[in-house]
Structure formats: structure tokens, C-alpha cells
Amino acid sequence: MRVALEPDAAPRPSCICASDPFAALPPELRPKPEQKPSSLRQVTCPGCRLVYWTNRATDLCMECEKKGVRLPETNTDAGVLPKLVPKP
């Protein structure tokens, strides 16, 4: 008498050491995945407070640049926001 073998519905669990060699380590000791640095940065326009992503050196948005808004020299040590100066 032959007995038919039923196929397993669920896949067999494989050894976790083959799929994740750091499985035995606690989460804080596992190596972090490498992230490539982005050329974009998130800035807030000092003229209109628009928050946007840019790769430009200036923090002014395109609309404020079109309006002629300029930023004076900044004193970053004091931590004071500069006052906006319109072009003469």
C-alpha cells in the first residue's frame, strides 16, 4: 500500500544563520545599512518661510529671488536671524 505525500503548504524554515549572520547580536550592535549621502537638503526660506528641498547654496526660494530679496551678512555665532533687505 502506497501513501501519497502531501506537499507542504508553508515553506520550510531555513537556518537563520545562513540568511542573517548577525541574528544573535542585539539590535544596537548590528551593523547599520550604508546610506549614500543625498545632495539635497531641506531648508526654510527666510523670506516667506517656505520649507523645501534644494541642492543650491542659497536658502532663498526661487520666488523670493525673483522678488529681489537679499540676505545681509549673517552672524552665525550670535544665532540671530538676519533681517531681510530688499534690493535698492
C-alpha positions in Angstrom: 0.0 0.0 0.0 1.3 3.4 -1.0 0.7 6.6 0.9 0.7 9.8 -1.1 2.8 12.5 0.4 1.1 15.9 0.8 3.1 18.9 -0.3 3.9 21.3 2.5 1.8 24.5 2.2 4.3 26.6 4.1 8.0 26.7 3.1 10.4 25.0 5.4 12.2 27.4 7.7 15.9 27.6 6.9 18.7 28.2 9.3 18.7 31.8 10.3 22.5 31.9 10.4 22.6 31.4 6.7 20.3 34.3 6.0 21.3 36.8 8.7 24.8 36.3 10.2 24.2 39.0 12.8 20.9 37.5 14.2 22.5 36.6 17.5 23.6 40.2 18.2 21.3 42.7 19.9 19.9 45.4 17.6 22.2 48.1 18.8 25.3 46.1 18.0 24.2 45.0 14.5 25.9 46.9 11.6 23.8 49.7 10.1 23.0 49.5 6.4 25.0 52.0 4.4 23.1 55.0 3.2 24.6 57.1 0.4 24.5 60.8 1.2 22.0 62.8 -0.7 22.9 66.1 -2.5 19.6 67.6 -1.4 19.0 69.3 1.9 15.8 70.6 3.5 15.8 74.3 4.0 13.3 77.0 5.1 13.3 80.2 3.0 13.9 83.1 5.4 11.8 85.4 3.2 8.5 83.5 3.1 9.1 80.5 5.5 8.6 78.0 2.6 10.1 74.6 3.5 11.5 72.9 0.5 14.4 70.6 -0.7 17.3 72.0 -2.6 20.8 71.4 -3.7 21.6 75.2 -4.1 23.9 77.1 -1.9 21.3 79.8 -1.0 18.3 79.3 1.3 16.1 81.7 -0.6 13.4 80.1 -2.7 13.0 81.0 -6.4 10.1 83.3 -5.7 11.9 85.4 -3.2 14.9 85.6 -5.5 12.6 86.9 -8.3 11.2 89.5 -5.9 14.7 90.7 -5.2 15.0 89.8 -1.6 18.6 89.6 -0.4 20.2 88.4 2.8 22.7 90.6 4.6 25.9 89.1 6.1 24.9 86.7 8.8 26.3 86.4 12.2 26.0 82.7 12.9 27.8 82.9 16.3 25.1 85.0 17.8 22.3 82.7 16.5 20.2 85.7 15.4 18.2 85.6 12.2 19.1 88.3 9.8 16.6 90.9 8.7 15.6 90.7 5.1 16.8 93.6 2.9 15.1 94.4 -0.4 17.3 95.3 -3.4 17.6 99.1 -3.8 
